[in-house]
Amino acid sequence: QVQLVESGGGLVQTGGSLRLSCAASGGIFSLSSMGWYRQAPGKQRELVATITSGGRPRYEDSVKGRFTISRDNAKSTVDLHMNNLKSEDTAVYYCSVWGEGVPRSYFGQGTQVTVTS
């Protein structure tokens, strides 16, 4: 059974940094794409960043230059390094995995990120 467990969320001031981590188990994640979504109060869940099995990243426009996604296939982990955080980055962040190596797409339970001014 595929499980995704996020960690690293918290409260940070505007301009600060956080690192989110996601540990995956129950699949062959080296074959899968992985990524991070977020959902702010009253808004739909949106894709923040993805990374292919080969390590190619893509970013949503609002986080380009501030967020970096990385993965360690040996450890089945995916991280999101977030710098220069803004109040609009406040949301619950969800790790996700899809594609080869897993039977369907999965989401973790989410971790709260709150950016205060």
C-alpha positions, 0 to 999 in steps of 0.5 A: 500500500502506497503511503506518503508522509509529509513533514517540515511545515510550520509558521514562518515570517515573510521572506523566510524559508522552510523545507518540506519533506515527503517520505514514500513507501509501498511503491517503486518510486524511482519510476514515478513522477512526484510533486507538491500541491497546495490548497489555501483556504477557500481555494482549489488545490493547485500544483506547485512543483513536479519532478520526473523520475529522471529529476527534471523539475517544473514549477508553477509560475508564482514560485519560480526562482523561490522554490526548489524541488528535489528527490532522492530515489534511493530513499524514496523522498521528495523535498520542497525547499521554499525561500523568500516566502510570501503570505500568499504561500500560506496553504496546506501542502500535499506531496503526490506521486503518480505514473509508473511504479504506482497503481494510481495517483496518491496524496499525503495527508498534508502539512500546514505552511503559514507565512506571517507578516 
